[in-house]
Amino acid sequence: MTLQQGNPTNASNSITIRLKLSHQTEVLAQLTTVVGQLGGAIGAIDIVKAGKGFVIRDFTIDTAGEAHIQELIDGIAAIEGVEIVNFSDRTFLLHLGGKIEVTSKTPLKTRDQLSMAYTPGVARICLAIEKKPSDAFKLTIKRNTVAIVSDGTAVLGLGDIGPEAAMPVMEGKAMLFKEFAGVDAFPICLDTKDTEEIIKTVKYMAPTFGGVNLEDISAPRCFEIERRLQEELDIPIFHDDQHGTAVVLVAALINAMKLVDKKYEDLKVVVAGVGAAGTACTKMMMDLGIKNIIGCDRKGALTNSREDLNDAKREYANITNPNQEAGTLKEVVRGADVFVGLSAPNLLDEADVAAMASDSIVFAMSNPIPEVMPEIALKHAKVVATGRSDYPNQINNVLCFPGIFRGALDCHASHINEEMKMAAAIAIAETIDDEIVSPDYIIPSVFNQDVVPKVAAAVMEAAIKTGVARRTKKSDDE
């Protein structure tokens, strides 16, 4: 079997298969050989039961996808002395019944506990909040709870799959919030694509939450939804697809620039994909001092002379491409110092990367297959990063949003502003000491336990400095 480029075996496509094997000595060896020849990766072999003349074992096997699973099943079934008892998809098993639950922080076992947690004692808490609404941050879940709001129109690389199908992604996001930052987040998938309805619904829910993470809402509606909610609510609104991507990309760029003898103001940057993420990345790179950024869509570079641009792209063209370079992506990427891909697989080839400036930086973040595969880009680029976990330098939003919301919630921020985002990017970059920054280590691991506290502290400090914090370090005990 030949696996498709960019689609290796991995745990996300793993199965557990229970097999009844005869006690013939060669059966197990033959089985492992067949699995290997078919491209499967055996991760564990466990004995379930042994009997006279047979043994039942569970095999955990990483595969490359559903077609590969069927090929493995067929191959195993053909082995003499092997009987398939059953098999299960480990990822589907993990999702059975959902991935999150609500638990109580305090026991409810006695009459006294009931009287304090609910009636009659709870009435005193209600009246206290009625008298002083800001006490909701102290006396309810508001102080540590984020709504993850989506309409399911731009999910991962899947597109418009609807609110029900988007739920597993939002549940996963809630897990990340809790695991990495201790933030209680709840997925809310809305059965409407109407901008005004989404805005109204989030506003109606706002009293319950300390912040809102907008997720997987298609452009250009996401821009208006975020802008309006920021204007009309006094809790942080953060569209992670835009700003989370931008924060982590800028963190990676800050460290990549330590490896090349170039200045931000001298860079030529080409961005492939000018949707929500591409626009946010561009604006944040401009905040670093980069002046020459050229955005490209399917038809090529965005210029003021193009008459086919929608309002969002026209606004983008008005603030970028100062030299009004025109042409296809392959044409304008020539001589570029930095390529940022937020678009589609295999847009560039080796010749394109070779045509970039010396010591170039390539951030190819399309998933699962990047705009150019790292092994190709690394033949000519100084630094390469992707969105994938199986290559060095993964640009992953989980480095950003848990810490940003941790800091924003801890200081009761009313907004997440540009200063807070840049503080987060710098904090992520500085998690890696300058002396150990290298071409294959410009961004910390998502499991680096220093990231969230550093980001949260930096975000909180920036919120206080810019006047959006309602709780300062001096009043932490209030």
WOGI-V945629 format. One record per residue. N is the residue number from 1. OMEGA is omega as a letter, one per 40 degrees, with the letter a starting at -180 (none if undefined). Layout:
n=N omega=OMEGA
n=N omega=OMEGA
//
This chain:
n=1 omega=i
n=2 omega=a
n=3 omega=i
n=4 omega=i
n=5 omega=i
n=6 omega=a
n=7 omega=a
n=8 omega=i
n=9 omega=i
n=10 omega=a
n=11 omega=a
n=12 omega=i
n=13 omega=a
n=14 omega=i
n=15 omega=i
n=16 omega=a
n=17 omega=i
n=18 omega=a
n=19 omega=i
n=20 omega=a
n=21 omega=i
n=22 omega=a
n=23 omega=i
n=24 omega=a
n=25 omega=a
n=26 omega=a
n=27 omega=a
n=28 omega=i
n=29 omega=i
n=30 omega=i
n=31 omega=a
n=32 omega=i
n=33 omega=a
n=34 omega=i
n=35 omega=i
n=36 omega=i
n=37 omega=i
n=38 omega=i
n=39 omega=i
n=40 omega=i
n=41 omega=a
n=42 omega=a
n=43 omega=a
n=44 omega=i
n=45 omega=a
n=46 omega=i
n=47 omega=i
n=48 omega=a
n=49 omega=i
n=50 omega=i
n=51 omega=a
n=52 omega=i
n=53 omega=a
n=54 omega=i
n=55 omega=i
n=56 omega=a
n=57 omega=i
n=58 omega=i
n=59 omega=i
n=60 omega=a
n=61 omega=i
n=62 omega=a
n=63 omega=a
n=64 omega=i
n=65 omega=a
n=66 omega=i
n=67 omega=i
n=68 omega=i
n=69 omega=a
n=70 omega=i
n=71 omega=i
n=72 omega=i
n=73 omega=a
n=74 omega=a
n=75 omega=i
n=76 omega=a
n=77 omega=a
n=78 omega=a
n=79 omega=i
n=80 omega=a
n=81 omega=i
n=82 omega=i
n=83 omega=i
n=84 omega=i
n=85 omega=i
n=86 omega=i
n=87 omega=a
n=88 omega=i
n=89 omega=a
n=90 omega=a
n=91 omega=i
n=92 omega=i
n=93 omega=a
n=94 omega=a
n=95 omega=a
n=96 omega=a
n=97 omega=a
n=98 omega=a
n=99 omega=a
n=100 omega=i
n=101 omega=i
n=102 omega=i
n=103 omega=i
n=104 omega=i
n=105 omega=a
n=106 omega=a
n=107 omega=i
n=108 omega=a
n=109 omega=a
n=110 omega=i
n=111 omega=a
n=112 omega=i
n=113 omega=i
n=114 omega=a
n=115 omega=i
n=116 omega=a
n=117 omega=a
n=118 omega=a
n=119 omega=e
n=120 omega=a
n=121 omega=a
n=122 omega=i
n=123 omega=i
n=124 omega=i
n=125 omega=i
n=126 omega=a
n=127 omega=i
n=128 omega=i
n=129 omega=i
n=130 omega=a
n=131 omega=a
n=132 omega=a
n=133 omega=a
n=134 omega=i
n=135 omega=i
n=136 omega=i
n=137 omega=a
n=138 omega=a
n=139 omega=i
n=140 omega=i
n=141 omega=a
n=142 omega=a
n=143 omega=a
n=144 omega=a
n=145 omega=a
n=146 omega=i
n=147 omega=i
n=148 omega=a
n=149 omega=i
n=150 omega=i
n=151 omega=i
n=152 omega=a
n=153 omega=a
n=154 omega=a
n=155 omega=i
n=156 omega=i
n=157 omega=a
n=158 omega=i
n=159 omega=a
n=160 omega=a
n=161 omega=i
n=162 omega=a
n=163 omega=a
n=164 omega=a
n=165 omega=i
n=166 omega=a
n=167 omega=a
n=168 omega=i
n=169 omega=a
n=170 omega=i
n=171 omega=i
n=172 omega=i
n=173 omega=i
n=174 omega=i
n=175 omega=a
n=176 omega=i
n=177 omega=a
n=178 omega=a
n=179 omega=a
n=180 omega=a
n=181 omega=a
n=182 omega=a
n=183 omega=i
n=184 omega=a
n=185 omega=a
n=186 omega=a
n=187 omega=i
n=188 omega=a
n=189 omega=a
n=190 omega=a
n=191 omega=i
n=192 omega=i
n=193 omega=a
n=194 omega=a
n=195 omega=a
n=196 omega=i
n=197 omega=i
n=198 omega=i
n=199 omega=a
n=200 omega=a
n=201 omega=i
n=202 omega=i
n=203 omega=i
n=204 omega=a
n=205 omega=a
n=206 omega=a
n=207 omega=a
n=208 omega=a
n=209 omega=i
n=210 omega=i
n=211 omega=a
n=212 omega=i
n=213 omega=i
n=214 omega=a
n=215 omega=i
n=216 omega=i
n=217 omega=a
n=218 omega=i
n=219 omega=e
n=220 omega=a
n=221 omega=a
n=222 omega=i
n=223 omega=a
n=224 omega=a
n=225 omega=a
n=226 omega=a
n=227 omega=a
n=228 omega=a
n=229 omega=i
n=230 omega=a
n=231 omega=a
n=232 omega=i
n=233 omega=a
n=234 omega=i
n=235 omega=a
n=236 omega=i
n=237 omega=a
n=238 omega=i
n=239 omega=a
n=240 omega=i
n=241 omega=i
n=242 omega=a
n=243 omega=i
n=244 omega=i
n=245 omega=a
n=246 omega=a
n=247 omega=a
n=248 omega=i
n=249 omega=i
n=250 omega=i
n=251 omega=i
n=252 omega=a
n=253 omega=i
n=254 omega=a
n=255 omega=i
n=256 omega=a
n=257 omega=i
n=258 omega=a
n=259 omega=i
n=260 omega=a
n=261 omega=a
n=262 omega=i
n=263 omega=a
n=264 omega=a
n=265 omega=a
n=266 omega=a
n=267 omega=i
n=268 omega=a
n=269 omega=i
n=270 omega=a
n=271 omega=i
n=272 omega=a
n=273 omega=a
n=274 omega=i
n=275 omega=a
n=276 omega=a
n=277 omega=a
n=278 omega=i
n=279 omega=a
n=280 omega=i
n=281 omega=i
n=282 omega=a
n=283 omega=a
n=284 omega=i
n=285 omega=i
n=286 omega=i
n=287 omega=i
n=288 omega=a
n=289 omega=i
n=290 omega=a
n=291 omega=a
n=292 omega=i
n=293 omega=a
n=294 omega=i
n=295 omega=i
n=296 omega=i
n=297 omega=a
n=298 omega=a
n=299 omega=i
n=300 omega=a
n=301 omega=i
n=302 omega=i
n=303 omega=i
n=304 omega=a
n=305 omega=i
n=306 omega=a
n=307 omega=a
n=308 omega=a
n=309 omega=i
n=310 omega=a
n=311 omega=a
n=312 omega=i
n=313 omega=i
n=314 omega=i
n=315 omega=i
n=316 omega=a
n=317 omega=a
n=318 omega=a
n=319 omega=a
n=320 omega=i
n=321 omega=a
n=322 omega=i
n=323 omega=i
n=324 omega=i
n=325 omega=i
n=326 omega=i
n=327 omega=i
n=328 omega=i
n=329 omega=a
n=330 omega=i
n=331 omega=a
n=332 omega=i
n=333 omega=i
n=334 omega=i
n=335 omega=a
n=336 omega=i
n=337 omega=a
n=338 omega=i
n=339 omega=i
n=340 omega=a
n=341 omega=i
n=342 omega=a
n=343 omega=a
n=344 omega=a
n=345 omega=i
n=346 omega=i
n=347 omega=a
n=348 omega=i
n=349 omega=a
n=350 omega=a
n=351 omega=i
n=352 omega=i
n=353 omega=i
n=354 omega=a
n=355 omega=i
n=356 omega=i
n=357 omega=i
n=358 omega=a
n=359 omega=a
n=360 omega=i
n=361 omega=a
n=362 omega=i
n=363 omega=a
n=364 omega=a
n=365 omega=i
n=366 omega=a
n=367 omega=e
n=368 omega=a
n=369 omega=a
n=370 omega=i
n=371 omega=i
n=372 omega=a
n=373 omega=a
n=374 omega=a
n=375 omega=i
n=376 omega=a
n=377 omega=a
n=378 omega=i
n=379 omega=a
n=380 omega=a
n=381 omega=i
n=382 omega=a
n=383 omega=i
n=384 omega=i
n=385 omega=i
n=386 omega=i
n=387 omega=a
n=388 omega=a
n=389 omega=a
n=390 omega=i
n=391 omega=i
n=392 omega=i
n=393 omega=i
n=394 omega=i
n=395 omega=a
n=396 omega=a
n=397 omega=a
n=398 omega=i
n=399 omega=a
n=400 omega=a
n=401 omega=i
n=402 omega=a
n=403 omega=i
n=404 omega=i
n=405 omega=i
n=406 omega=i
n=407 omega=a
n=408 omega=i
n=409 omega=a
n=410 omega=i
n=411 omega=i
n=412 omega=a
n=413 omega=i
n=414 omega=i
n=415 omega=i
n=416 omega=a
n=417 omega=a
n=418 omega=i
n=419 omega=i
n=420 omega=i
n=421 omega=i
n=422 omega=i
n=423 omega=i
n=424 omega=a
n=425 omega=a
n=426 omega=i
n=427 omega=i
n=428 omega=a
n=429 omega=a
n=430 omega=i
n=431 omega=i
n=432 omega=i
n=433 omega=a
n=434 omega=a
n=435 omega=i
n=436 omega=i
n=437 omega=a
n=438 omega=a
n=439 omega=i
n=440 omega=i
n=441 omega=i
n=442 omega=a
n=443 omega=a
n=444 omega=i
n=445 omega=i
n=446 omega=i
n=447 omega=i
n=448 omega=a
n=449 omega=i
n=450 omega=a
n=451 omega=a
n=452 omega=i
n=453 omega=i
n=454 omega=i
n=455 omega=a
n=456 omega=a
n=457 omega=a
n=458 omega=i
n=459 omega=i
n=460 omega=i
n=461 omega=i
n=462 omega=i
n=463 omega=i
n=464 omega=a
n=465 omega=a
n=466 omega=i
n=467 omega=i
n=468 omega=i
n=469 omega=i
n=470 omega=i
n=471 omega=a
n=472 omega=i
n=473 omega=a
n=474 omega=a
n=475 omega=a
n=476 omega=a
n=477 omega=a
n=478 omega=none
//
